[in-house]
């Protein structure tokens, strides 16, 4: 009898360990990209129950490009956290079923949208723009730097803003996109790479859903303004208005007119 009870106890213990291991895997989540599900580099929600709905209120963990990256909560806005975790990068075609697929040509509407965003963010410097509040500039033009060199500059100059490039990527956003796109540290921050990274932000804002008439124009515009502080919301102000002096670079009337020109009804 004691021997039977001992064997039963071992079986129960073994089953309990299996259940604990399964729970741990579920809690950690998984990457669909890591399992070669997506050809495009995209983030993926964790399996299991859906998260609780976000509480409505002011801009969630708002961040302005003028804020030093080291401030608490400074890496949560402006694309640092995806608006749509399941969104894939645009314009990356299927090639032999491989994970790294060739980039397809973006439609003219996307180029015009990127031009509009850049007009609110980068100024004349365009792809070599560095946030003017950065007192310690990079050692060379951004388009001549590698991703590793940009990260080294960020790490070596704490306490200042580091928004960089035509689309003013803040560090957390740049690092997230680079990771999801599988960009190597040795890759140069070329105009082509900057556009490629911005394509994913546009898709995360709802580009495909908007084109499919599954998202209202105003919602798409709001989502873009949540990523790029220079774009206004319907009030005419930046989504991050008042954070370290940030304000929209475009008027709402201009933003709306340009969006209607780029995407005729």
C-alpha positions in Angstrom: 0.0 0.0 0.0 2.7 2.6 0.8 4.5 1.7 -2.5 1.3 2.3 -4.5 0.7 5.7 -2.7 4.3 6.7 -3.4 3.9 5.9 -7.1 0.6 7.8 -7.2 2.3 10.8 -5.6 5.1 10.8 -8.2 2.5 10.8 -11.0 0.6 13.7 -9.5 3.8 15.7 -9.0 4.9 15.0 -12.6 1.5 16.2 -14.0 1.7 19.4 -11.8 5.1 20.2 -13.2 3.8 19.8 -16.8 1.0 22.2 -16.1 3.3 24.7 -14.5 5.6 24.6 -17.6 2.7 25.1 -20.0 1.5 28.1 -18.0 4.9 29.6 -18.1 5.2 29.3 -21.9 1.8 30.9 -22.3 2.6 33.8 -20.0 5.8 34.6 -22.0 4.0 34.8 -25.3 5.5 33.9 -28.6 6.6 35.5 -31.9 4.8 34.6 -35.1 7.8 36.0 -36.9 10.1 33.7 -34.9 7.9 30.7 -36.0 8.2 31.8 -39.7 4.5 32.6 -39.9 4.9 36.1 -41.2 7.1 36.9 -44.2 7.0 40.5 -43.0 8.6 41.5 -39.8 5.8 42.3 -37.4 5.0 42.1 -33.8 2.3 39.7 -32.6 0.0 39.6 -29.7 0.5 36.9 -27.0 -1.8 33.9 -27.1 -4.5 33.6 -24.5 -7.3 35.8 -23.3 -7.5 39.3 -24.8 -6.0 42.1 -22.6 -8.4 44.3 -20.8 -9.5 47.4 -22.8 -7.5 50.5 -22.3 -8.9 53.2 -20.0 -9.9 56.3 -22.0 -8.1 59.5 -21.1 -5.4 61.8 -22.3 -2.6 60.8 -24.6 -1.3 57.4 -23.2 2.3 57.8 -21.9 2.7 60.7 -24.3 6.2 61.5 -25.5 7.4 64.5 -27.4 10.6 64.5 -29.5 11.9 67.3 -27.3 11.8 65.2 -24.2 15.1 63.5 -23.1 14.9 59.8 -23.7 15.8 59.1 -20.1 12.7 60.7 -18.6 10.2 58.2 -17.0 7.7 57.0 -19.6 9.6 58.6 -22.4 9.6 55.6 -24.7 5.9 54.8 -24.8 4.5 57.1 -27.5 5.3 58.2 -31.0 5.4 54.6 -32.4 7.5 53.2 -29.6 4.5 50.9 -28.9 2.7 49.6 -31.9 -0.9 50.9 -32.5 -1.6 47.5 -34.2 0.7 44.7 -32.9 -0.4 42.3 -35.6 0.4 44.7 -38.5 3.1 43.6 -41.0 5.5 45.8 -42.8 4.1 47.0 -46.1 5.4 46.2 -49.6 7.5 43.1 -48.8 6.7 40.4 -51.3 6.8 36.7 -51.0 9.9 35.1 -52.4 10.3 31.4 -52.3 8.6 31.2 -48.9 11.5 32.8 -47.2 11.3 35.1 -44.1 13.3 37.9 -45.7 11.4 38.9 -48.8 12.2 41.6 -51.4 10.7 45.0 -51.0 8.0 45.8 -53.5 7.4 49.2 -54.9 5.2 51.3 -52.7 2.2 52.9 -54.5 2.3 56.6 -55.2 -0.2 57.4 -52.4 2.3 56.1 -49.8 5.1 58.2 -51.2 2.9 61.3 -51.1 1.8 60.5 -47.5 5.5 60.1 -46.5 6.2 63.4 -48.1 3.4 65.0 -46.1 4.7 63.5 -42.8 8.2 64.6 -43.6 7.0 68.2 -44.2 5.8 68.2 -40.6 8.8 66.4 -39.1 12.1 66.8 -40.9 12.3 70.3 -42.5 15.0 70.9 -45.2 17.4 68.3 -43.7 15.0 65.5 -44.7 16.7 62.1 -44.3 19.6 63.7 -42.4 17.4 65.5 -39.9 18.3 65.4 -36.2 16.1 66.9 -33.6 17.2 70.5 -33.0 17.0 70.0 -29.2 19.9 67.6 -29.4 22.9 69.7 -28.3 25.3 66.8 -28.9 24.8 65.9 -32.6 25.8 62.6 -34.2 29.4 62.5 -35.5 28.3 62.4 -39.1 25.1 62.7 -41.2 22.5 60.1 -40.2 22.4 58.6 -43.8 26.1 57.9 -43.4 25.7 56.1 -40.1 24.9 52.5 -39.4 22.2 51.4 -37.0 25.0 50.4 -34.5 26.5 53.9 -34.8 23.2 55.6 -34.1 22.6 53.4 -31.1 26.1 54.2 -29.8 25.4 58.0 -30.2 22.1 57.6 -28.3 23.8 55.7 -25.5 26.7 58.2 -25.3 24.5 61.3 -25.1 21.8 60.7 -22.4 19.5 63.4 -21.2 18.7 64.9 -24.6 16.3 64.1 -27.4 17.5 61.8 -30.2 14.7 61.9 -32.8 16.5 61.2 -36.1 15.9 60.9 -39.8 13.2 62.0 -42.2 10.5 60.6 -39.9 12.1 61.6 -36.6 12.3 58.1 -35.1 12.8 58.3 -31.3 15.1 55.6 -29.9 12.4 53.2 -28.7 10.6 53.4 -32.0 13.7 52.9 -34.1 14.9 49.9 -32.0 11.4 48.3 -32.2 11.1 48.6 -35.9 14.7 47.5 -36.5 14.1 44.4 -34.4 10.9 43.5 -36.2 12.3 44.2 -39.6 15.4 42.1 -38.9 17.7 44.9 -39.8 21.3 44.2 -39.0 23.4 46.6 -36.8 25.8 47.1 -39.7 23.0 48.3 -42.0 23.3 51.9 -43.0 20.5 54.4 -42.2 19.8 55.1 -45.8 16.8 56.9 -47.3 15.5 53.4 -48.4 15.8 51.9 -45.0 14.1 55.0 -43.4 11.2 54.6 -45.8 11.0 50.9 -45.2 10.7 51.5 -41.4 8.2 54.2 -41.9 6.1 51.9 -44.1 5.4 49.7 -41.0 4.3 52.7 -38.9 1.9 53.7 -41.6 0.5 50.2 -41.7 0.2 50.1 -38.0 -1.7 53.4 -38.1 -4.3 51.6 -40.3 -3.3 52.2 -43.9 -4.7 48.9 -45.3 -7.8 49.1 -43.2 -8.4 52.7 -44.4 -8.0 51.7 -48.0 -10.4 48.9 -47.5 -13.0 51.3 -46.1 -12.7 49.5 -42.7 -11.4 52.6 -40.9 -12.8 56.2 -41.2 -10.5 58.8 -42.6 -10.5 60.8 -39.4 -9.4 57.7 -37.4 -6.5 57.1 -39.7 -5.5 60.7 -39.4 -5.7 60.5 -35.7 -3.5 57.4 -35.6 -0.9 59.1 -37.8 -0.9 62.0 -35.4 -0.3 59.6 -32.5 2.9 58.6 -34.2 4.1 61.9 -35.6 3.8 64.8 -33.2 4.1 67.4 -36.0 0.7 66.3 -37.4 -2.4 67.8 -35.9 -5.6 66.3 -34.5 -9.0 67.8 -35.4 -8.5 70.5 -32.8 -5.5 71.8 -34.8 -3.1 70.9 -32.0 -0.6 68.2 -31.7 -1.6 64.9 -30.0 1.3 65.8 -27.7 0.5 69.5 -27.4 2.1 71.0 -24.3 4.7 68.3 -23.7 8.0 70.1 -23.7 6.7 72.8 -26.0 5.5 70.4 -28.8 3.0 71.7 -31.3 1.7 70.7 -34.7 3.7 71.9 -37.7 0.6 71.7 -40.0 -2.8 73.1 -39.6 -5.8 70.7 -39.5 -7.2 72.3 -42.7 -3.9 71.6 -44.6 -3.6 68.1 -43.2 -7.2 67.3 -44.1 -6.9 68.8 -47.6 -3.7 66.9 -48.3 -5.2 63.6 -47.1 -8.2 64.2 -49.4 -5.8 64.9 -52.3 -3.7 61.8 -51.6 -6.7 59.6 -51.0 -9.6 60.9 -53.0 -13.0 59.6 -51.7 
